[in-house]
Amino acid sequence: MSPDETSTGKNANLLQRFFTRPLFLSLTIGVPFCIFKLLFGITAVRMGSGMSVLLSAGGWLIIIWALTDLVMNLGRELYDLIDRPAPFEYCTIAQLGRFFDAPLVFLAMDTLLTFTIICTMLWSGWIARLGSTETVLWYAATTMNLISLSVVILYNEIRALPGKTGP
């Protein structure tokens, strides 16, 4: 192997490890998902205020869920920065999955629920009810989530090209 191939392999390996680090995953997936949940909960409280106690109470439960998940994601980032394994999952649903020895299955369910929340915000028209700061948060979360996903997919596809070991 030539020095260039060794260097490219090391760079590819470093990049691959970065994309799978809790810091990257939390910042680009976990925190944006928490923002989507939080804004949905806030909007549900607003929509239910004075009209539906059930919608308002559900909104508050979603806000608590979002904030708990946010603390868990920030904790995962902190543990990653100090180079220690976290004793907990990225979110409450995945943590519940630990009891069934299937945290990744439950994490996938959390992802499905979050995508459902995003679709509900869009299709219900509730997205138009966000304030200006909330809209910026929604856009930032969407941008971070989608761009990072695209970068990881692009990186993996380049690596999969015949004769390539990295970008």
ZAMARGU-4260 file (C-alpha; in steps of 0.2 Angstrom, whole numbers, plus 5000, padded with zeros to 4 digits):
<rodrens>
0) 5000/5000/5000 | 5007/5017/4995 | 5008/5031/5008 | 4993/5040/4999 | 4982/5024/5001
5) 4987/5023/5019 | 4983/5041/5022 | 4967/5040/5012 | 4962/5024/5022 | 4965/5033/5039
10) 4956/5049/5034 | 4941/5038/5028 | 4941/5029/5044 | 4942/5045/5054 | 4928/5052/5045
15) 4918/5036/5047 | 4921/5036/5066 | 4916/5054/5067 | 4899/5050/5058 | 4895/5037/5071
20) 4901/5047/5086 | 4887/5051/5099 | 4892/5069/5097 | 4888/5069/5078 | 4873/5059/5080
25) 4866/5069/5094 | 4869/5086/5086 | 4862/5081/5069 | 4848/5069/5073 | 4844/5069/5092
30) 4844/5088/5096 | 4834/5092/5080 | 4821/5078/5084 | 4820/5086/5102 | 4816/5103/5094
35) 4803/5095/5082 | 4794/5087/5098 | 4796/5103/5108 | 4788/5114/5095 | 4774/5101/5092
40) 4771/5101/5111 | 4771/5120/5112 | 4759/5121/5097 | 4747/5108/5105 | 4746/5118/5121
45) 4742/5133/5111 | 4729/5125/5101 | 4721/5117/5116 | 4722/5132/5127 | 4704/5136/5132
50) 4697/5123/5120 | 4703/5106/5124 | 4710/5101/5140 | 4715/5084/5133 | 4725/5093/5118
55) 4733/5105/5131 | 4738/5091/5143 | 4745/5080/5129 | 4755/5095/5123 | 4763/5097/5140
60) 4767/5078/5141 | 4775/5080/5124 | 4785/5095/5130 | 4791/5085/5145 | 4796/5071/5133
65) 4805/5083/5122 | 4815/5091/5136 | 4819/5074/5144 | 4826/5068/5127 | 4835/5084/5125
70) 4844/5082/5142 | 4848/5064/5137 | 4856/5069/5120 | 4866/5083/5128 | 4872/5070/5141
75) 4877/5058/5127 | 4887/5073/5119 | 4895/5076/5136 | 4900/5058/5139 | 4907/5057/5121
80) 4917/5073/5123 | 4925/5066/5139 | 4928/5049/5130 | 4917/5039/5141 | 4902/5027/5136
85) 4885/5034/5142 | 4875/5024/5154 | 4859/5029/5145 | 4852/5030/5128 | 4848/5045/5116
90) 4830/5046/5121 | 4817/5040/5133 | 4809/5027/5121 | 4826/5019/5117 | 4830/5019/5136
95) 4813/5009/5138 | 4820/4998/5124 | 4835/4993/5135 | 4822/4984/5147 | 4818/4973/5132
100) 4836/4971/5125 | 4831/4981/5110 | 4836/4999/5111 | 4839/5001/5093 | 4821/4995/5089
105) 4814/5007/5101 | 4825/5021/5094 | 4818/5017/5077 | 4800/5019/5084 | 4805/5036/5092
110) 4811/5041/5074 | 4794/5035/5067 | 4785/5045/5080 | 4796/5061/5077 | 4793/5059/5058
115) 4774/5058/5062 | 4775/5074/5072 | 4784/5083/5058 | 4771/5077/5046 | 4757/5082/5058
120) 4764/5099/5060 | 4765/5101/5041 | 4749/5093/5035 | 4738/5101/5049 | 4744/5118/5045
125) 4751/5120/5063 | 4768/5125/5056 | 4760/5142/5052 | 4756/5145/5070 | 4774/5145/5075
130) 4781/5162/5081 | 4796/5169/5072 | 4809/5162/5084 | 4801/5145/5084 | 4801/5145/5065
135) 4820/5149/5065 | 4822/5134/5077 | 4811/5123/5065 | 4821/5128/5050 | 4838/5126/5059
140) 4833/5108/5065 | 4827/5103/5048 | 4843/5110/5040 | 4854/5102/5052 | 4845/5085/5051
145) 4843/5084/5032 | 4860/5091/5027 | 4870/5080/5039 | 4860/5065/5032 | 4864/5070/5014
150) 4883/5071/5019 | 4883/5054/5027 | 4874/5046/5012 | 4886/5055/5000 | 4901/5049/5010
155) 4895/5031/5010 | 4891/5031/4992 | 4908/5038/4987 | 4916/5024/4998 | 4906/5011/4990
160) 4913/5016/4972 | 4923/5002/4965 | 4942/5004/4969 | 4938/5018/4982 | 4943/5017/5000
165) 4938/5035/5005 | 4934/5052/4998
</rodrens>
